[in-house]
Amino acid sequence: TVFDHSIPYTVPVPSFGECWGFVMAFNGDAKEARALADLPYEVIDNLIEERIEAVPGVPDHKYRSKGVKFLTGTEKGSEALKHYDGVTHRGLFSLSKSLRIAMKGDKRIM
């Protein structure tokens, strides 16, 4: 294959009524990459606070879900994100038992 390692993750897609699976593929040290997926939620939350800020001028979606906050473009850290935080990050990489079993038995390269 083109990449040395891969880490699967899932994301709920409400409009499709289920989770969709994705794969991060990379070359290099597998333990180092896996460590990024396994970071404690507090570390992810701290990184968000340090590095994330809203982009001024990007319009808010007019059909946002009821109860989802409106962004002005001046927010920083967790206030700039509507759907992602450290707990969400950890959950992305927590595959269901049935999916892990199915993946273990599937040796195809796609």
Number of C-alpha atoms within 10 A of each C-alpha: 6 7 10 11 17 15 14 16 19 17 16 12 10 9 6 8 8 11 13 12 13 13 11 11 13 14 11 10 10 13 9 10 17 14 10 12 18 14 13 14 16 12 11 21 17 14 15 20 16 12 10 15 17 17 14 11 9 10 11 12 9 7 6 10 8 6 6 9 13 13 18 14 15 12 15 16 17 21 15 21 16 11 8 13 20 18 13 14 20 17 15 17 16 15 15 9 9 9 10 12 11 10 12 9 8 8 8 6 5 4
